[in-house]
Amino acid sequence: GMLAKLGDLLRATLQSSHAPDAELRKEIELVEQYLAIESVRFHDRLQVHFDVPPDTLDATVPCLILQPLVENAVRHGIAREPGGGTIQIRARRVSGSLVLSVENRSTTGRARLPAPHGSGVGLSNTRTRMTEMYGAQAGVITEELADGFRVTLHIPFDTFPNDVAHVD
């Protein structure tokens, strides 16, 4: 049930919080668990799409990098829309980079006022963490869409060394 999912989410969050980075696979699992809980809350007002190809799953990403962006998308993009909306999480391997995006679109498709989360605390934390970890190699791009908002992260593509046992 929902409580079990919530428990899983909290346990996974606590387990991963001591590590600075994680595999994208783990991050996606966390986001899936979080969105499963939210879709119980919003019923049919929340549609979720994941577009995460297998060749991206082993990529190393900052721990909990997607979670605040997805929470923003739910809070600003779904909760405030009477008709609800869609959240899409995409990953792409583009030469030496991992490109991640989180976008929300309103179901009504009407033009939105400027998104209040464009300069929100979640986003500024994300920018800071990305700069600290990757310097100029990282990018955080925000886009106003006609019917929503998109945040795109560019991270150097890297994987955990195979010979290092990292704790699951």
DSSP file (Angstrom, degrees, kcal/mol; ACC not computed):
  #  RESIDUE AA STRUCTURE BP1 BP2  ACC     N-H-->O    O-->H-N    N-H-->O    O-->H-N    TCO  KAPPA ALPHA  PHI   PSI    X-CA   Y-CA   Z-CA
    1    1 A G     >        0   0    0      0, 0.0     4,-1.8     0, 0.0     5,-0.1   0.000 360.0 360.0 360.0-172.7    0.0    0.0    0.0
    2    2 A M  H  >  +     0   0    0      1,-0.2     4,-2.5     2,-0.2     5,-0.2   0.881 360.0  53.8 -64.4 -40.3    0.9    3.7    0.1
    3    3 A L  H  > S+     0   0    0      1,-0.2     4,-2.7     2,-0.2    -1,-0.2   0.888 106.9  51.8 -64.1 -37.9    2.4    3.6    3.5
    4    4 A A  H  > S+     0   0    0      2,-0.2     4,-2.5     1,-0.2    -1,-0.2   0.919 110.6  48.8 -62.6 -42.6    4.8    0.8    2.5
    5    5 A K  H  X S+     0   0    0     -4,-1.8     4,-2.5     2,-0.2    -2,-0.2   0.910 110.9  50.3 -62.6 -41.6    5.8    2.8   -0.5
    6    6 A L  H  X S+     0   0    0     -4,-2.5     4,-2.5     1,-0.2    -2,-0.2   0.913 109.9  50.7 -63.2 -42.3    6.4    5.8    1.7
    7    7 A G  H  X S+     0   0    0     -4,-2.7     4,-2.6     1,-0.2    -2,-0.2   0.912 109.8  50.1 -60.2 -43.9    8.5    3.7    4.0
    8    8 A D  H  X S+     0   0    0     -4,-2.5     4,-2.8     1,-0.2     5,-0.2   0.915 110.3  50.9 -59.8 -43.8   10.6    2.5    1.1
    9    9 A L  H  X S+     0   0    0     -4,-2.5     4,-2.5     1,-0.2    -2,-0.2   0.935 111.7  46.1 -61.1 -47.6   11.1    6.0    0.0
   10   10 A L  H  X S+     0   0    0     -4,-2.5     4,-2.6     2,-0.2    -1,-0.2   0.913 113.4  49.1 -64.5 -42.3   12.3    7.2    3.4
   11   11 A R  H  X S+     0   0    0     -4,-2.6     4,-2.8     1,-0.2     5,-0.2   0.937 112.4  47.6 -61.9 -45.9   14.6    4.2    3.9
   12   12 A A  H  X S+     0   0    0     -4,-2.8     4,-2.1     1,-0.2    -1,-0.2   0.901 111.9  51.1 -62.6 -39.9   16.1    4.7    0.4
   13   13 A T  H  X S+     0   0    0     -4,-2.5     4,-1.1    -5,-0.2    -1,-0.2   0.929 112.6  45.1 -62.6 -46.1   16.6    8.4    1.1
   14   14 A L  H  < S+     0   0    0     -4,-2.6     4,-0.4     1,-0.2     3,-0.3   0.903 112.9  50.7 -65.9 -41.1   18.3    7.8    4.4
   15   15 A Q  H >< S+     0   0    0     -4,-2.8     3,-0.5     1,-0.2    -1,-0.2   0.881 115.7  41.7 -64.4 -36.8   20.5    5.1    3.0
   16   16 A S  H >< S+     0   0    0     -4,-2.1     3,-1.4    -5,-0.2    -1,-0.2   0.634  92.3  84.9 -87.0 -11.6   21.7    7.2    0.1
   17   17 A S  T 3< S+     0   0    0     -4,-1.1    -1,-0.2    -3,-0.3    -2,-0.1   0.730  83.8  57.7 -70.0 -19.8   22.1   10.5    2.0
   18   18 A H  T <  S+     0   0    0     -3,-0.5    -1,-0.3    -4,-0.4    -2,-0.1   0.669  95.1  76.7 -81.9 -14.0   25.7    9.7    3.2
   19   19 A A  S <  S-     0   0    0     -3,-1.4    44,-0.1    -4,-0.2     3,-0.0  -0.785  71.6-146.6 -99.1 137.7   26.9    9.2   -0.4
   20   20 A P  S    S+     0   0    0      0, 0.0    43,-2.3     0, 0.0     2,-0.3   0.798  82.5  24.0 -72.1 -26.1   27.7   12.3   -2.6
   21   21 A D  E     -A   62   0A   0     41,-0.3     2,-0.3    -3,-0.0    39,-0.1  -0.927  61.7-175.9-140.2 167.1   26.6   10.4   -5.7
   22   22 A A  E     -A   61   0A   0     39,-2.8    39,-3.1    -2,-0.3     2,-0.2  -0.916  38.9 -84.3-148.6 166.1   24.5    7.5   -6.9
   23   23 A E  E >>  -A   60   0A   0     -2,-0.3     4,-1.7    37,-0.2     3,-0.9  -0.575  37.4-122.3 -76.4 146.0   23.7    5.6  -10.0
   24   24 A L  H 3> S+     0   0    0     35,-2.6     4,-2.9    32,-0.3     5,-0.3   0.871 112.1  65.6 -54.3 -37.1   20.9    7.2  -12.1
   25   25 A R  H 3> S+     0   0    0     32,-2.2     4,-1.9     1,-0.2    -1,-0.2   0.899 103.3  45.6 -50.8 -44.6   19.1    3.9  -11.7
   26   26 A K  H <> S+     0   0    0     -3,-0.9     4,-2.3    31,-0.2    -1,-0.2   0.901 111.4  51.6 -68.3 -41.6   18.7    4.5   -8.0
   27   27 A E  H  X S+     0   0    0     -4,-1.7     4,-2.4     1,-0.2    -2,-0.2   0.912 109.7  49.7 -61.1 -43.0   17.7    8.1   -8.5
   28   28 A I  H  X S+     0   0    0     -4,-2.9     4,-2.7     1,-0.2    -1,-0.2   0.896 108.4  53.2 -64.7 -39.7   15.0    7.0  -10.9
   29   29 A E  H  X S+     0   0    0     -4,-1.9     4,-2.3    -5,-0.3    -1,-0.2   0.919 109.4  49.3 -60.3 -43.2   13.7    4.4   -8.4
   30   30 A L  H  X S+     0   0    0     -4,-2.3     4,-2.7     2,-0.2    -2,-0.2   0.933 112.4  47.0 -60.0 -46.9   13.4    7.1   -5.8
   31   31 A V  H  X S+     0   0    0     -4,-2.4     4,-2.9     1,-0.2     5,-0.2   0.888 110.5  53.2 -64.5 -39.2   11.5    9.4   -8.1
   32   32 A E  H  X S+     0   0    0     -4,-2.7     4,-2.0     2,-0.2    -1,-0.2   0.916 110.7  46.9 -60.9 -42.7    9.3    6.5   -9.2
   33   33 A Q  H  X S+     0   0    0     -4,-2.3     4,-1.7     2,-0.2    -2,-0.2   0.926 113.2  48.6 -65.5 -44.0    8.4    5.8   -5.5
   34   34 A Y  H  X S+     0   0    0     -4,-2.7     4,-2.2     1,-0.2    -2,-0.2   0.934 113.4  46.4 -60.8 -46.0    7.8    9.4   -4.8
   35   35 A L  H  X S+     0   0    0     -4,-2.9     4,-2.5     1,-0.2    -1,-0.2   0.802 106.2  59.3 -70.9 -27.9    5.5    9.8   -7.8
   36   36 A A  H  X S+     0   0    0     -4,-2.0     4,-1.0    -5,-0.2    -1,-0.2   0.908 108.9  45.5 -63.3 -40.1    3.7    6.6   -7.0
   37   37 A I  H  X S+     0   0    0     -4,-1.7     4,-1.5     1,-0.2     3,-0.5   0.929 113.4  49.2 -66.7 -45.6    2.7    8.2   -3.7
   38   38 A E  H  X S+     0   0    0     -4,-2.2     4,-2.7     1,-0.2     5,-0.2   0.860 105.7  56.6 -64.4 -35.2    1.8   11.5   -5.3
   39   39 A S  H  X S+     0   0    0     -4,-2.5     4,-1.2     1,-0.2    -1,-0.2   0.789 103.5  54.4 -72.5 -23.0   -0.4    9.8   -7.9
   40   40 A V  H  < S+     0   0    0     -4,-1.0    -1,-0.2    -3,-0.5    -2,-0.2   0.910 112.3  45.4 -65.4 -41.9   -2.4    8.2   -5.1
   41   41 A R  H  < S+     0   0    0     -4,-1.5    -2,-0.2     1,-0.2    -1,-0.1   0.898 122.9  33.2 -68.0 -41.7   -2.9   11.7   -3.7
   42   42 A F  H >< S-     0   0    0     -4,-2.7     3,-2.2     1,-0.3    -1,-0.2   0.521  87.5-166.9 -96.0  -6.1   -3.8   13.4   -7.1
   43   43 A H  G >< S-     0   0    0     -4,-1.2     3,-1.1     1,-0.3    -1,-0.3  -0.311  72.6  -7.1  54.1-127.2   -5.6   10.4   -8.7
   44   44 A D  G 3  S+     0   0    0      1,-0.2    -1,-0.3    -4,-0.1    -4,-0.1   0.394 119.5  83.0 -84.7   7.2   -6.1   11.0  -12.4
   45   45 A R  G <  S+     0   0    0     -3,-2.2    40,-2.9    -6,-0.2     2,-0.5   0.630  85.8  63.9 -81.4 -11.6   -4.8   14.6  -12.2
   46   46 A L  E <   -b   85   0B   0     -3,-1.1     2,-0.4    38,-0.2    40,-0.2  -0.945  61.2-177.8-119.4 116.6   -1.2   13.4  -12.4
   47   47 A Q  E     -b   86   0B   0     38,-2.5    40,-2.8    -2,-0.5     2,-0.4  -0.911  11.5-160.8-106.5 138.9    0.2   11.7  -15.4
   48   48 A V  E     -b   87   0B   0     -2,-0.4     2,-0.4    38,-0.2    40,-0.2  -0.972  10.0-176.2-125.7 132.6    3.8   10.5  -15.3
   49   49 A H  E     -b   88   0B   0     38,-2.7    40,-2.6    -2,-0.4     2,-0.5  -0.994   5.5-166.1-127.7 128.9    6.1    9.6  -18.2
   50   50 A F  E     +b   89   0B   0     -2,-0.4     2,-0.3    38,-0.2    40,-0.2  -0.943   7.9 179.2-109.0 133.6    9.7    8.2  -17.8
   51   51 A D  E     +b   90   0B   0     38,-3.0    40,-2.4    -2,-0.5    -2,-0.0  -0.736  25.6 144.8-131.0  82.6   11.9    8.2  -20.8
   52   52 A V        -     0   0    0     -2,-0.3    40,-0.1    38,-0.2     5,-0.1  -0.862  36.8-148.3-129.4  93.8   15.2    6.7  -19.5
   53   53 A P    >   -     0   0    0      0, 0.0     3,-2.1     0, 0.0     4,-0.5  -0.228  25.1-113.6 -64.5 151.9   17.1    4.5  -21.9
   54   54 A P  G >  S+     0   0    0      0, 0.0     3,-1.0     0, 0.0     4,-0.4   0.796 111.8  67.0 -54.8 -31.6   19.1    1.6  -20.6
   55   55 A D  G 3  S+     0   0    0      1,-0.2    37,-0.1     2,-0.1    -3,-0.0   0.521 101.6  49.1 -74.2  -0.5   22.4    3.2  -21.7
   56   56 A T  G X  S+     0   0    0     -3,-2.1     3,-1.6    35,-0.1   -32,-0.3   0.590  86.2  86.0-104.7 -13.9   21.9    6.0  -19.1
   57   57 A L  T <  S+     0   0    0     -3,-1.0   -32,-2.2    -4,-0.5   -31,-0.2   0.762  86.6  51.5 -66.9 -28.2   21.1    3.9  -16.0
   58   58 A D  T 3  S+     0   0    0     -4,-0.4   102,-0.6   -34,-0.2    -1,-0.3   0.480  82.4 121.7 -86.6  -1.6   24.7    3.3  -14.9
   59   59 A A  B <   -F  159   0C   0     -3,-1.6   -35,-2.6   100,-0.1     2,-0.5  -0.312  65.5-122.6 -64.6 142.9   25.6    7.0  -15.0
   60   60 A T  E     +A   23   0A   0     98,-3.3    98,-0.3   -37,-0.2   -37,-0.2  -0.748  38.5 172.3 -85.6 128.6   26.9    8.5  -11.8
   61   61 A V  E     -A   22   0A   0    -39,-3.1   -39,-2.8    -2,-0.5     3,-0.1  -0.926  42.1 -84.0-132.4 157.8   24.8   11.5  -10.7
   62   62 A P  E >   -A   21   0A   0      0, 0.0     3,-1.4     0, 0.0   -41,-0.3  -0.384  61.5 -94.2 -60.6 140.0   24.7   13.7   -7.5
   63   63 A C  T 3  S-     0   0    0    -43,-2.3   -39,-0.0     1,-0.3   -42,-0.0  -0.282 104.0  -0.2 -58.5 134.4   22.6   12.0   -4.9
   64   64 A L  T 3  S+     0   0    0      1,-0.1    -1,-0.3    -3,-0.1   -43,-0.0   0.828  86.0 140.8  56.0  36.2   18.9   13.2   -4.8
   65   65 A I  S <  S+     0   0    0     -3,-1.4     4,-0.4     1,-0.2    -2,-0.1   0.835  72.4  39.9 -76.8 -31.9   19.5   15.6   -7.7
   66   66 A L  S  > S+     0   0    0     -4,-0.2     4,-2.5     1,-0.1     3,-0.5   0.822  98.1  76.8 -84.9 -31.7   16.2   14.8   -9.4
   67   67 A Q  H  > S+     0   0    0      1,-0.3     4,-2.7     2,-0.2     5,-0.2   0.875  95.3  44.9 -52.9 -51.1   14.0   14.7   -6.3
   68   68 A P  H  > S+     0   0    0      0, 0.0     4,-2.4     0, 0.0    -1,-0.3   0.858 113.4  52.1 -64.6 -31.5   13.7   18.4   -5.6
   69   69 A L  H  > S+     0   0    0     -3,-0.5     4,-2.1    -4,-0.4    -2,-0.2   0.903 111.6  45.9 -68.4 -40.3   13.0   19.2   -9.3
   70   70 A V  H  X S+     0   0    0     -4,-2.5     4,-2.2     2,-0.2    -1,-0.2   0.897 111.6  52.0 -68.9 -39.8   10.3   16.6   -9.4
   71   71 A E  H  X S+     0   0    0     -4,-2.7     4,-3.0    -5,-0.3    -2,-0.2   0.917 109.8  50.1 -61.4 -42.4    8.8   17.9   -6.1
   72   72 A N  H  X>S+     0   0    0     -4,-2.4     4,-3.2     1,-0.2     5,-0.6   0.927 108.7  52.3 -58.3 -45.3    8.8   21.4   -7.6
   73   73 A A  I  X>S+     0   0    0     -4,-2.1     4,-1.5     1,-0.2     5,-0.7   0.885 113.5  43.6 -61.4 -39.3    7.0   20.1  -10.7
   74   74 A V  I  X>S+     0   0    0     -4,-2.2     5,-2.9     3,-0.2     4,-1.3   0.944 117.3  45.4 -68.7 -47.3    4.3   18.5   -8.6
   75   75 A R  I  <5S+     0   0    0     -4,-3.0     5,-0.3     3,-0.2    -2,-0.2   0.914 128.9  22.9 -65.5 -44.6    3.9   21.5   -6.3
   76   76 A H  I  <5S+     0   0    0     -4,-3.2    -3,-0.2    -5,-0.2    -1,-0.2   0.796 131.0  37.7 -94.6 -31.1    3.9   24.2   -9.0
   77   77 A G  I  <<S+     0   0    0     -4,-1.5    -3,-0.2    -5,-0.6    -2,-0.2   0.763 128.9  19.9 -97.0 -26.5    2.8   22.3  -12.1
   78   78 A I  I ><<S+     0   0    0     -4,-1.3     3,-1.4    -5,-0.7     6,-0.3   0.821 117.6  53.7-109.3 -51.7    0.2   19.8  -10.8
   79   79 A A  T 3 <S+     0   0    0     -5,-2.9    -3,-0.1     1,-0.3    -4,-0.1   0.833 112.5  46.4 -58.7 -34.7   -1.1   20.9   -7.5
   80   80 A R  T 3  S+     0   0    0     -5,-0.3    -1,-0.3    -6,-0.3    -2,-0.1   0.538  96.0  84.7 -87.6  -6.4   -2.1   24.4   -8.7
   81   81 A E    X   -     0   0    0     -3,-1.4     3,-2.0     1,-0.2    26,-0.1  -0.856  65.4-154.7-101.0 116.5   -3.8   23.2  -11.9
   82   82 A P  T 3  S+     0   0    0      0, 0.0    -1,-0.2     0, 0.0     3,-0.1   0.862 100.5  45.2 -56.1 -34.4   -7.4   22.2  -11.5
   83   83 A G  T 3  S-     0   0    0      1,-0.3     2,-0.1    -3,-0.1    -3,-0.0   0.463 106.7-141.6 -86.9  -0.3   -7.1   19.9  -14.5
   84   84 A G    <   -     0   0    0     -3,-2.0    23,-2.1    -6,-0.3    24,-0.4  -0.367  19.5-140.8  73.0-156.0   -3.7   18.5  -13.3
   85   85 A G  E     -bC  46 106B   0    -40,-2.9   -38,-2.5    21,-0.3     2,-0.4  -0.973  12.8 -73.6 179.4-168.6   -1.0   17.8  -15.7
   86   86 A T  E     -bC  47 105B   0     19,-2.7    19,-2.4    -2,-0.3     2,-0.5  -0.918  24.1-160.0-119.5 138.6    1.9   15.6  -16.9
   87   87 A I  E     -bC  48 104B   0    -40,-2.8   -38,-2.7    -2,-0.4     2,-0.4  -0.983  12.0-169.5-116.4 129.0    5.4   15.2  -15.5
   88   88 A Q  E     -bC  49 103B   0     15,-2.5    15,-2.4    -2,-0.5     2,-0.5  -0.971   7.6-167.0-121.5 132.1    8.0   13.8  -17.8
   89   89 A I  E     -bC  50 102B   0    -40,-2.6   -38,-3.0    -2,-0.4     2,-0.4  -0.974  16.2-179.4-116.4 121.4   11.5   12.7  -16.7
   90   90 A R  E     -bC  51 101B   0     11,-2.5    11,-2.4    -2,-0.5     2,-0.4  -0.912  13.4-170.6-123.8 147.5   14.0   12.1  -19.5
   91   91 A A  E     + C   0 100B   0    -40,-2.4     2,-0.3    -2,-0.4     9,-0.2  -0.995   8.3 177.8-132.6 142.9   17.6   11.0  -19.7
   92   92 A R  E     - C   0  99B   0      7,-1.9     7,-3.1    -2,-0.4     2,-0.7  -0.999  25.9-139.9-142.2 140.7   19.9   11.0  -22.7
   93   93 A R  E     - C   0  98B   0     -2,-0.3     2,-0.6     5,-0.2     5,-0.2  -0.906  25.3-178.9 -96.9 115.9   23.5   10.1  -23.2
   94   94 A V  E >   - C   0  97B   0      3,-2.7     3,-2.6    -2,-0.7    63,-0.1  -0.920  56.1 -68.8-121.4 104.6   24.9   12.7  -25.6
   95   95 A S  T 3  S-     0   0    0     -2,-0.6    -1,-0.0     1,-0.3     0, 0.0  -0.296 120.7  -7.7  43.0-116.4   28.5   12.0  -26.4
   96   96 A G  T 3  S+     0   0    0     -3,-0.1    61,-3.5    60,-0.1     2,-0.3   0.315 124.5  81.0 -88.6  11.3   30.4   12.7  -23.1
   97   97 A S  E <   -CD  94 156B   0     -3,-2.6    -3,-2.7    59,-0.3     2,-0.5  -0.849  64.6-142.7-121.3 152.6   27.4   14.1  -21.3
   98   98 A L  E     -CD  93 155B   0     57,-3.6    57,-2.6    -2,-0.3     2,-0.6  -0.962  21.7-160.6-104.8 125.5   24.3   12.9  -19.4
   99   99 A V  E     -CD  92 154B   0     -7,-3.1    -7,-1.9    -2,-0.5     2,-0.4  -0.940  10.9-178.4-112.0 119.3   21.3   15.1  -20.1
  100  100 A L  E     -CD  91 153B   0     53,-2.6    53,-3.6    -2,-0.6     2,-0.4  -0.928   0.7-176.1-116.1 138.1   18.5   14.9  -17.6
  101  101 A S  E     -CD  90 152B   0    -11,-2.4   -11,-2.5    -2,-0.4     2,-0.4  -0.997  14.6-168.9-137.7 146.7   15.2   16.8  -17.8
  102  102 A V  E     +CD  89 151B   0     49,-2.4    49,-2.5    -2,-0.4     2,-0.4  -0.997  20.6 173.3-125.7 122.8   12.1   17.2  -15.6
  103  103 A E  E     -CD  88 150B   0    -15,-2.4   -15,-2.5    -2,-0.4     2,-0.4  -0.977  18.7-159.4-133.6 148.6    9.2   19.0  -17.2
  104  104 A N  E     -CD  87 149B   0     45,-2.5    45,-2.1    -2,-0.4     2,-0.4  -0.982   9.5-174.6-123.0 139.7    5.6   19.6  -16.2
  105  105 A R  E     -CD  86 148B   0    -19,-2.4   -19,-2.7    -2,-0.4    43,-0.2  -0.993  25.1-121.4-131.3 138.8    2.8   20.5  -18.5
  106  106 A S  E >   -C   85   0B   0     41,-3.2     3,-0.7    -2,-0.4   -21,-0.3  -0.563  13.0-136.4 -81.6 143.7   -0.7   21.5  -17.6
  107  107 A T  T 3  S+     0   0    0    -23,-2.1   -22,-0.1     1,-0.2    -1,-0.1   0.840 104.2  59.6 -65.4 -34.3   -3.5   19.3  -19.0
  108  108 A T  T 3  S-     0   0    0    -24,-0.4    -1,-0.2     1,-0.1     3,-0.1   0.760  95.8-144.8 -68.3 -23.3   -5.6   22.4  -19.9
  109  109 A G    <   +     0   0    0     -3,-0.7     2,-0.1     1,-0.2    -1,-0.1   0.566  46.6 145.5  73.3   6.7   -2.7   23.5  -22.2
  110  110 A R        -     0   0    0     37,-0.1    -1,-0.2     1,-0.1    -4,-0.2  -0.445  60.4 -92.2 -78.8 154.4   -3.4   27.1  -21.4
  111  111 A A        -     0   0    0     -2,-0.1     2,-0.2    -3,-0.1    36,-0.2  -0.370  46.3-138.9 -63.3 140.7   -0.5   29.6  -21.2
  112  112 A R        -     0   0    0     34,-0.7     3,-0.1    33,-0.4    36,-0.1  -0.655  14.2-108.0-101.1 156.1    0.8   29.9  -17.7
  113  113 A L        -     0   0    0     -2,-0.2    -1,-0.1     1,-0.2     0, 0.0  -0.400  68.7 -64.0 -65.8 159.9    2.0   32.8  -15.7
  114  114 A P        -     0   0    0      0, 0.0    -1,-0.2     0, 0.0    35,-0.1  -0.230  67.8-102.1 -50.0 132.6    5.8   32.9  -15.3
  115  115 A A    >   -     0   0    0     33,-0.2     3,-1.5     1,-0.2     4,-0.2  -0.364  23.1-146.4 -64.9 128.1    6.6   29.8  -13.2
  116  116 A P  G >  S+     0   0    0      0, 0.0     3,-0.6     0, 0.0    -1,-0.2   0.683  94.3  63.2 -70.0 -14.9    7.3   30.8   -9.6
  117  117 A H  G >  S+     0   0    0      1,-0.2     3,-0.7     2,-0.1     6,-0.2   0.353  70.8  98.8 -93.3   9.0    9.8   28.0   -9.2
  118  118 A G  G <  S+     0   0    0     -3,-1.5    -1,-0.2     1,-0.2    -3,-0.0   0.831 103.6  18.5 -61.9 -31.2   12.2   29.5  -11.9
  119  119 A S  G <  S+     0   0    0     -3,-0.6    -1,-0.2    -4,-0.2    -2,-0.1   0.072  98.8 140.0-124.3  22.9   14.3   31.0   -9.1
  120  120 A G    <>  -     0   0    0     -3,-0.7     4,-2.2     1,-0.1     5,-0.2  -0.062  66.8-105.2 -68.6 169.9   13.1   28.9   -6.2
  121  121 A V  H  > S+     0   0    0      1,-0.2     4,-2.3     2,-0.2     5,-0.2   0.854 118.5  56.7 -66.2 -36.0   15.2   27.5   -3.4
  122  122 A G  H  > S+     0   0    0      1,-0.2     4,-1.8     2,-0.2    -1,-0.2   0.912 110.6  44.9 -60.1 -41.8   15.1   24.0   -4.8
  123  123 A L  H  > S+     0   0    0      2,-0.2     4,-2.5    -6,-0.2    -2,-0.2   0.879 111.4  50.5 -72.9 -38.6   16.5   25.2   -8.1
  124  124 A S  H  X S+     0   0    0     -4,-2.2     4,-2.4     2,-0.2    -1,-0.2   0.879 110.1  51.6 -69.5 -34.1   19.2   27.4   -6.6
  125  125 A N  H  X S+     0   0    0     -4,-2.3     4,-2.7     2,-0.2     5,-0.2   0.918 109.5  50.6 -61.4 -42.9   20.4   24.5   -4.4
  126  126 A T  H  X S+     0   0    0     -4,-1.8     4,-2.5     2,-0.2    -2,-0.2   0.935 110.2  48.9 -60.3 -47.5   20.5   22.4   -7.6
  127  127 A R  H  X S+     0   0    0     -4,-2.5     4,-2.4     1,-0.2    -1,-0.2   0.924 112.5  48.8 -58.0 -45.3   22.6   25.0   -9.4
  128  128 A T  H  X S+     0   0    0     -4,-2.4     4,-2.6     1,-0.2    -2,-0.2   0.934 112.2  47.2 -62.1 -47.6   25.0   25.3   -6.4
  129  129 A R  H  X S+     0   0    0     -4,-2.7     4,-2.3     1,-0.2     5,-0.2   0.910 112.0  50.3 -61.9 -42.7   25.5   21.5   -6.1
  130  130 A M  H  X S+     0   0    0     -4,-2.5     4,-2.7    -5,-0.2     5,-0.5   0.915 112.4  46.7 -62.6 -43.5   26.1   21.1   -9.8
  131  131 A T  H  X S+     0   0    0     -4,-2.4     4,-2.1    -5,-0.2    -2,-0.2   0.913 112.0  50.8 -65.7 -42.4   28.7   23.9   -9.8
  132  132 A E  H  < S+     0   0    0     -4,-2.6    -1,-0.2    -5,-0.2    -2,-0.2   0.896 118.7  37.5 -61.4 -39.8   30.4   22.5   -6.7
  133  133 A M  H  < S+     0   0    0     -4,-2.3    -2,-0.2    -5,-0.2    -1,-0.2   0.855 136.3  12.6 -82.5 -35.4   30.6   19.0   -8.2
  134  134 A Y  H >< S-     0   0    0     -4,-2.7     3,-1.7    -5,-0.2    -3,-0.2   0.507  80.1-158.9-124.9  -6.9   31.4   19.7  -11.9
  135  135 A G  G >< S-     0   0    0     -4,-2.1     3,-1.5    -5,-0.5    -1,-0.2  -0.335  75.2  -9.3  60.6-138.8   32.3   23.3  -12.2
  136  136 A A  G 3  S+     0   0    0      1,-0.3    -1,-0.3     3,-0.0    -5,-0.1   0.606 125.4  75.3 -71.0 -10.8   31.9   24.7  -15.7
  137  137 A Q  G <  S+     0   0    0     -3,-1.7    -1,-0.3    -6,-0.1     2,-0.2   0.685  87.1  75.1 -73.7 -15.9   31.2   21.2  -17.1
  138  138 A A    <   -     0   0    0     -3,-1.5     2,-0.4    -8,-0.1    17,-0.2  -0.640  61.7-168.6 -98.5 154.2   27.7   21.3  -15.6
  139  139 A G  E     -E  154   0B   0     15,-1.8    15,-2.6    -2,-0.2     2,-0.5  -1.000  12.9-167.5-140.9 143.2   24.7   23.1  -16.9
  140  140 A V  E     -E  153   0B   0     -2,-0.4     2,-0.5    13,-0.2    13,-0.2  -0.977  16.1-176.9-127.2 117.1   21.3   23.9  -15.5
  141  141 A I  E     -E  152   0B   0     11,-2.9    11,-3.0    -2,-0.5     2,-0.4  -0.951   7.5-164.7-118.7 130.0   18.8   25.3  -18.0
  142  142 A T  E     -E  151   0B   0     -2,-0.5     2,-0.4     9,-0.2     9,-0.2  -0.918   8.0-171.2-112.2 141.9   15.3   26.4  -17.2
  143  143 A E  E     -E  150   0B   0      7,-2.6     7,-2.3    -2,-0.4     2,-0.5  -0.995  20.8-139.2-135.2 131.7   12.7   26.9  -19.9
  144  144 A E  E     -E  149   0B   0     -2,-0.4     2,-0.3     5,-0.2     5,-0.2  -0.780  26.7-160.8 -80.6 126.7    9.2   28.4  -19.8
  145  145 A L  E >   -E  148   0B   0      3,-2.4     3,-1.0    -2,-0.5   -33,-0.4  -0.700  31.6-109.4-102.1 161.9    7.0   26.3  -22.0
  146  146 A A  T 3  S+     0   0    0     -2,-0.3   -34,-0.7     1,-0.3    -1,-0.1   0.860 120.4  20.9 -57.4 -33.4    3.6   27.5  -23.4
  147  147 A D  T 3  S-     0   0    0    -36,-0.2   -41,-3.2   -43,-0.1     2,-0.3   0.077 134.5 -20.4-124.5  23.7    1.9   25.1  -21.0
  148  148 A G  E <  S-DE 105 145B   0     -3,-1.0    -3,-2.4   -43,-0.2     2,-0.3  -0.922  70.1 -73.9 172.8-146.6    4.5   24.4  -18.3
  149  149 A F  E     -DE 104 144B   0    -45,-2.1   -45,-2.5    -2,-0.3     2,-0.4  -0.996  25.1-162.1-153.3 143.8    8.1   24.4  -17.3
  150  150 A R  E     -DE 103 143B   0     -7,-2.3    -7,-2.6    -2,-0.3     2,-0.5  -0.998   3.7-165.7-136.0 136.9   11.3   22.4  -17.9
  151  151 A V  E     -DE 102 142B   0    -49,-2.5   -49,-2.4    -2,-0.4     2,-0.4  -0.988  12.2-167.9-117.4 129.3   14.6   22.0  -16.1
  152  152 A T  E     -DE 101 141B   0    -11,-3.0   -11,-2.9    -2,-0.5     2,-0.4  -0.968   3.0-160.9-121.3 130.9   17.4   20.4  -18.0
  153  153 A L  E     -DE 100 140B   0    -53,-3.6   -53,-2.6    -2,-0.4     2,-0.5  -0.916   3.2-159.7-111.0 134.9   20.7   19.3  -16.3
  154  154 A H  E     +DE  99 139B   0    -15,-2.6   -15,-1.8    -2,-0.4   -55,-0.2  -0.970  19.3 172.3-112.8 121.9   23.9   18.6  -18.2
  155  155 A I  E     -D   98   0B   0    -57,-2.6   -57,-3.6    -2,-0.5   -17,-0.1  -0.973  41.1-101.9-129.2 139.0   26.4   16.4  -16.3
  156  156 A P  E     -D   97   0B   0      0, 0.0     2,-0.5     0, 0.0   -59,-0.3  -0.416  47.1-112.2 -57.8 132.8   29.7   14.8  -17.5
  157  157 A F        +     0   0    0    -61,-3.5     2,-0.3   -63,-0.1   -96,-0.1  -0.562  56.2 149.2 -74.4 122.3   28.9   11.2  -18.2
  158  158 A D        -     0   0    0     -2,-0.5   -98,-3.3   -98,-0.3     2,-0.3  -0.973  28.4-155.0-147.2 157.6   30.7    9.0  -15.7
  159  159 A T  B     -F   59   0C   0     -2,-0.3  -100,-0.1  -100,-0.3     3,-0.1  -0.922  34.7 -91.7-130.3 160.2   30.1    5.6  -14.1
  160  160 A F        -     0   0    0   -102,-0.6     2,-0.1    -2,-0.3     6,-0.0  -0.481  53.8 -99.9 -64.8 139.7   31.2    4.0  -10.8
  161  161 A P    >   -     0   0    0      0, 0.0     3,-1.2     0, 0.0    -1,-0.1  -0.385  26.1-134.2 -59.2 138.4   34.5    2.1  -11.3
  162  162 A N  T 3  S+     0   0    0      1,-0.2    -2,-0.1    -3,-0.1     0, 0.0   0.797 102.0  57.1 -65.4 -27.9   33.7   -1.6  -11.6
  163  163 A D  T 3  S+     0   0    0      2,-0.1     2,-0.6     0, 0.0    -1,-0.2   0.533  89.5  85.0 -86.3  -4.0   36.4   -2.6   -9.2
  164  164 A V  S <  S-     0   0    0     -3,-1.2     2,-0.9     2,-0.0    -4,-0.0  -0.866  74.6-140.6 -98.6 122.8   35.1   -0.4   -6.4
  165  165 A A        -     0   0    0     -2,-0.6     2,-0.4     3,-0.0    -2,-0.1  -0.715  21.2-168.1 -79.7 110.6   32.5   -2.1   -4.2
  166  166 A H        -     0   0    0     -2,-0.9     2,-0.1     1,-0.0    -6,-0.0  -0.853  28.3-105.9-102.5 141.6   30.0    0.6   -3.4
  167  167 A V              0   0    0     -2,-0.4    -1,-0.0     1,-0.2    -2,-0.0  -0.353 360.0 360.0 -69.2 133.5   27.4   -0.1   -0.8
  168  168 A D              0   0    0     -2,-0.1    -1,-0.2  -152,-0.0  -153,-0.1   0.452 360.0 360.0 -84.7 360.0   23.9   -0.8   -2.0
